[in-house]
Amino acid sequence: MCGLAGFARHTDAPGLDTIKAVVHDLTVLAQTRGRHATGFAVLGTERSFVRKWAMPMDELVKQGHYEREVAIEINEDTKYLISHTRHATLPNKHDQNHRRKERSCRGTEDARRMVGADMGQTRSPVPDPDP
């Protein structure tokens, strides 16, 4: 099982503090669908990144990872954000489905190709959520 949450940021979107709080709350709620791993894909016109941890969202918050590695990176450039929580599908919850290396995250490659993001830079502009 897994839980997904996310947004496409429009020009009339609420302020960044509100967005960070909503992303936090949605991801905490999504962890009921999977508590063995949590990840974020943040896509912007200038910078995009993926972060993954083999722990639930509430533990990420407790250890400070969410604030230091995700929330601080959500800025005016952020156009899309997707969070993902996951229940282990293999006997060892830290096996291949939950590796931390960003390049091992299947599906992330497809998402980056879709928006043109390449681990910190973009090959082409990210589609504007305000057509």
Secondary structure, 3 states (H helix, E strand, C coil): CEEEEEEECCCCCCCHHHHHHHHHHHHHHHHHHCCCEEEEEEEECCCCEEEEECCCHHHHHHHCHHHHHHHHHCCCCEEEEEEEEECCCCCCCCCHHHCCCHHHCCCHHHHHHHHCECCCCECCCCCCCCC
